[in-house]
Amino acid sequence: MALENKLGITSEIELAREEERLSKTRAMELFDKGVIDGIEVGTFKGLSAIHAYLFQDVYGFAGQMRTVNLAKGSFRYAPLMYLDAALAA
């Protein structure tokens, strides 16, 4: 089952394909339009802004601190109980 997304896609494979396509387009914009120049570097605020920009077309939660454990395929992101410590490091 795919993550909840703005595109209404339920297939993990199709979602991965669209996420890659859309986020790569946004990544190019970050640099081509100079958006990256206004983002604070090396902070959660900056990381959150980049995440929000890259994934704004795909996920409603883009750029927000997550409140659940999350995995994509066989990769598990830092467990929620350790997230604050991981971000601090």
N, C-alpha and C positions, 0 to 999 in steps of 0.2 A: 504494500500500500504506500502511496506517495504522500509526502508532507502536504498539509493543507496549503493551497496556493490560490492566487488571484486568477489563474488561468483555467481553473476547473479541471485540471488534468489529474487523472487517477493512476496512470501508469508511471511507475518509477523511471522507466527508460525514457519515455516521452518527456517527462518533467526534467530529467537530467539534460536532455538535448536542448530543450527550450531555455532552461536556466543558463546553460553554457552560452547559447547564442545571445540571449538578452544581456547577460552580465558582461560578456566581452564587448558588446556594443557600448554599454555604459562605461566600461573601463577605458575604452578609447576616448570617450567624451571627457572623462576626468582630466585627461592630459590635453586633448585637442582644444577644449573650451576653457582650460585653465582652472577648472573647478578645484583641482587638487591643491592649488596655491592658497586657497582660503581654508584649508583643513588643518587643524592642529595636529602636529606630528607627535607620535610617541605617547599618546594618552588614550584612555578608553573613549573619551569624547570624540577624538579623531577617528579611531577605529570604528566607532559606531556610525559616524557620518559617512565613512567610506562604505560600510556594509549597507547602510540605508540607500546610498546612491546606486551601488551595484545591483542590488536585488529589489529595488522599488517596484519593478514591473511584475515581479514573481510572488513575493511574500508580503503579507500584511504586517508581519512582525519584523521586517527588515530594519536593522539599526537599533532595535530594542534589546535590553538585557533579557535574556531568556529566563523562564521560570520553571522549565521542565528539563529533564535529561533528554539528549538528542543524539541520534545516530543517523548516518546515511550509508546504506549498504552495510558493510562490515566495519566501518569506521565509527567509533564512538567519540564524541566530543568530550571535553573535560566534564566530569560529573558535576552536577549543580552544587553539591555540598563543598566542592573544591574550587568553584569558579572564581570567587573573590580572590583567593590565594593565587590562582593561576594568572589572573589579570594583574595582580600586584607584582608578580614576578616578571 
